[in-house]
């Protein structure tokens, strides 16, 4: 064999994948590894000569959907077939589930060889913003919203239930969430978190642009503005316009791809993707 030993990561080793993603320019959040550990035991590490050589994750959400991320081979070991071996381990972990990923645009042809097809692009926008003078009225702390209501809304924008992950994401140290409730129904919510560089807002989901803008303003007022990043589905024109009107500039894009059909999603509600690594 090639000397690569593949095994599941321990929870404390997820930080290795997060640090490697940071080195690749993906700018993960400071508490992402703790939140990701709550999702599923779908993180794998490849070891070569006793040291980490490759990482990948394939998080199983329920019986029908999985999301692949953190597909990284250590730079000095690339070209030796390690990537294909750990990739195959991730695909096997998903079993018969439909798999999604946010991949490097230039690698789409390689992903197609494993059955992935392009659904749409996700575009990262970034820049420095000035906070509003005061938070807008009518926006409440996300912690005041029952998790069950958040799950119902999330089911319209994500292909599978992810209760454990949402609980960890909302409650993690440094993560700040805000929401709007109208007529007893959740109309939108968002989370902002500190990253290696600036802060990311994700998810930011809402019934319409006006609601998303109110939640975004509340989040910016609470953290005092500064450098932010927002990942927007390229098919959501209102989301793209919101990012551009904030003065954010296009940073890069990913290819959102799937191996099969997923439930219909309300993409017009997604003004900020939760995370490129776990969906």
C-alpha positions in Angstrom: 0.0 0.0 0.0 1.0 3.7 -0.1 1.6 3.9 3.7 -1.5 6.1 4.3 -3.6 5.1 7.4 -7.1 6.5 7.4 -9.2 6.6 10.6 -12.0 8.7 12.1 -10.8 11.8 13.8 -11.1 12.3 17.6 -13.2 15.4 18.4 -10.0 17.3 19.4 -8.4 16.6 16.1 -11.1 18.5 14.1 -9.0 21.6 14.8 -6.4 20.1 12.4 -8.8 20.2 9.5 -10.0 23.7 10.5 -6.4 25.0 10.7 -5.6 23.5 7.3 -8.7 25.2 5.8 -7.6 28.5 7.3 -4.2 28.0 5.6 -6.0 27.4 2.3 -7.8 30.8 2.7 -11.3 29.5 3.7 -11.3 31.6 6.9 -13.1 29.4 9.3 -14.7 30.6 12.5 -12.8 30.5 15.8 -15.3 28.0 17.4 -16.1 26.0 14.2 -14.3 22.9 15.4 -16.5 22.6 18.5 -19.7 23.1 16.6 -18.7 20.7 13.8 -18.0 18.0 16.4 -21.7 18.1 17.4 -22.9 17.3 13.9 -21.7 13.7 13.2 -18.7 11.4 13.5 -17.9 12.0 9.9 -14.4 13.5 10.1 -11.5 11.5 8.8 -7.8 11.9 8.9 -5.1 10.2 6.9 -1.8 9.6 8.6 1.6 9.1 6.8 4.7 8.2 8.8 2.8 9.0 12.0 1.8 12.6 11.0 -1.4 14.1 9.6 -1.3 13.9 5.8 -4.9 14.4 4.6 -8.3 15.4 6.0 -11.9 15.1 4.8 -15.4 15.3 6.4 -18.7 13.8 5.3 -21.4 14.7 7.7 -24.5 12.5 7.6 -27.7 14.5 8.2 -30.4 11.9 8.7 -31.0 9.0 6.4 -31.0 10.8 3.1 -28.4 13.6 3.0 -24.7 14.1 3.7 -22.3 17.1 3.1 -18.6 16.8 2.2 -16.0 19.2 3.2 -12.4 19.8 4.5 -11.0 17.8 1.5 -7.3 18.7 1.9 -4.0 16.9 1.4 -0.9 18.3 3.0 0.9 20.4 0.3 4.1 18.4 0.4 2.3 15.1 -0.1 0.1 16.0 -3.0 0.2 13.9 -6.1 0.7 10.6 -4.3 -2.9 9.3 -4.4 -3.7 10.2 -0.8 -6.5 12.5 -1.8 -8.4 9.8 -3.7 -8.0 7.3 -0.9 -9.4 9.6 1.8 -12.1 10.9 -0.6 -13.3 7.3 -1.1 -13.5 6.9 2.7 -15.7 9.9 2.9 -18.0 8.8 0.1 -18.3 5.3 1.7 -19.3 7.0 5.0 -22.3 8.6 3.3 -23.6 5.3 2.1 -26.6 5.7 -0.2 -27.2 9.3 0.9 -27.2 12.2 -1.6 -24.0 14.1 -1.0 -23.6 17.9 -1.3 -20.4 20.0 -1.4 -19.1 23.5 -2.0 -16.1 22.8 -4.2 -13.4 24.8 -5.8 -14.8 25.9 -9.2 -11.7 24.7 -11.1 -12.2 21.1 -9.7 -15.8 20.6 -11.0 -14.7 18.1 -13.6 -13.0 16.0 -11.0 -16.1 16.1 -8.8 -18.3 15.0 -11.7 -16.3 11.8 -12.0 -17.8 10.9 -8.6 -21.3 11.7 -9.7 -21.6 15.4 -8.5 -23.5 17.8 -10.7 -23.5 21.6 -10.5 -26.6 23.1 -8.8 -25.5 26.8 -8.6 -22.6 29.0 -7.4 -22.1 30.4 -3.9 -20.3 33.7 -3.9 -18.3 35.1 -0.9 -18.5 38.8 -0.4 -16.3 40.7 2.0 -15.5 44.2 3.2 -15.5 46.6 6.1 -18.8 48.1 7.1 -19.9 50.9 9.5 -22.5 49.8 12.1 -25.9 51.5 12.3 -26.3 54.1 15.1 -28.7 51.8 16.9 -30.2 48.4 16.4 -33.5 48.4 14.5 -36.7 47.9 16.4 -38.4 44.6 16.4 -35.3 42.4 16.3 -34.9 39.9 19.2 -32.2 37.6 20.5 -32.2 34.3 18.7 -32.1 32.5 22.0 -35.6 33.8 22.7 -36.9 31.7 19.8 -37.7 28.0 20.5 -35.4 25.6 18.7 -38.4 23.9 17.2 -39.4 27.0 15.4 -35.8 27.5 14.1 -35.8 23.9 12.9 -39.1 24.4 11.0 -37.6 27.4 9.2 -34.3 25.7 8.6 -36.1 22.8 6.8 -37.1 25.2 4.1 -33.5 26.1 3.3 -31.5 23.0 4.2 -32.1 19.5 2.7 -32.2 17.6 6.0 -32.7 18.0 9.8 -29.6 19.2 11.7 -30.9 19.8 15.3 -27.6 19.0 17.1 -25.6 21.2 14.9 -28.1 24.1 15.1 -28.1 23.9 18.9 -24.3 24.0 19.0 -24.1 26.8 16.4 -26.6 29.1 18.1 -25.2 28.5 21.6 -21.4 28.5 20.9 -19.2 31.0 22.6 -18.7 34.2 20.5 -21.7 33.4 18.2 -24.4 36.0 18.3 -27.9 35.4 16.9 -30.8 37.7 16.1 -34.3 37.0 14.8 -37.6 38.6 13.7 -41.0 37.1 14.7 -44.1 38.3 13.0 -47.7 37.2 13.9 -46.2 34.4 16.0 -44.1 33.0 13.2 -40.4 33.2 12.6 -39.7 35.5 9.6 -36.0 35.3 9.6 -32.8 34.8 11.6 -29.1 35.1 11.5 -25.8 34.4 13.3 -22.6 36.3 13.3 -19.3 34.8 14.5 -15.7 35.7 14.8 -13.3 34.2 12.3 -9.6 34.1 11.7 -10.1 37.3 9.8 -13.1 39.5 10.6 -16.5 38.0 11.1 -18.9 35.9 9.0 -22.6 36.2 8.9 -24.2 32.8 8.4 -26.8 31.6 8.2 -28.7 34.7 7.3 -32.2 33.5 6.2 -35.3 35.5 5.9 -38.7 35.8 4.1 -37.5 38.7 2.0 -34.6 41.2 1.6 -36.2 43.8 3.9 -36.3 41.3 6.8 -32.8 40.1 6.1 -31.5 43.7 6.1 -33.1 44.3 9.5 -31.5 41.2 11.0 -28.1 42.1 9.4 -28.3 45.7 10.8 -29.0 44.3 14.3 -26.0 42.0 14.1 -23.7 44.7 12.9 -25.0 47.1 15.6 -24.3 44.5 18.3 -20.7 43.8 17.2 -19.8 47.3 16.1 -19.3 46.7 12.4 -15.8 46.0 11.1 -14.7 43.5 8.5 -17.4 41.0 7.6 -18.0 38.2 5.1 -21.2 37.0 3.6 -21.6 33.8 1.4 -24.6 34.2 -0.9 -26.2 31.8 -3.4 -25.6 33.3 -6.8 -29.2 32.5 -7.8 -30.5 34.8 -5.0 -30.5 38.2 -6.8 -31.8 40.0 -3.7 -29.0 38.5 -1.6 -26.4 39.6 -4.1 -27.8 43.1 -4.3 -27.9 43.3 -0.5 -24.2 42.4 -0.3 -23.3 44.8 -3.0 -25.3 47.6 -1.5 -23.4 47.1 1.7 -20.2 47.9 -0.3 -18.9 44.3 0.0 -16.7 43.1 -2.8 -16.7 39.7 -4.4 -13.9 37.5 -2.9 -14.3 34.1 -4.6 -17.0 31.6 -5.4 -17.6 27.9 -4.9 -19.5 25.3 -6.9 -22.5 23.9 -5.0 -22.8 20.4 -6.3 -25.0 17.3 -5.4 -24.9 13.6 -6.4 -28.6 13.5 -6.7 -31.9 15.1 -6.1 -32.6 17.0 -2.9 -35.9 18.4 -1.5 -36.9 21.7 -3.1 -35.3 24.6 -1.2 -36.3 28.2 -0.8 -33.1 29.6 -2.1 -34.6 33.1 -2.2 -34.6 33.0 1.6 -30.9 32.3 1.8 -29.0 35.6 2.2 -26.0 34.0 3.9 -24.9 30.3 3.7 -24.2 28.8 7.1 -20.8 27.4 6.2 -19.1 26.1 3.1 -17.6 23.2 5.1 -20.8 21.6 6.5 -23.5 23.2 4.3 
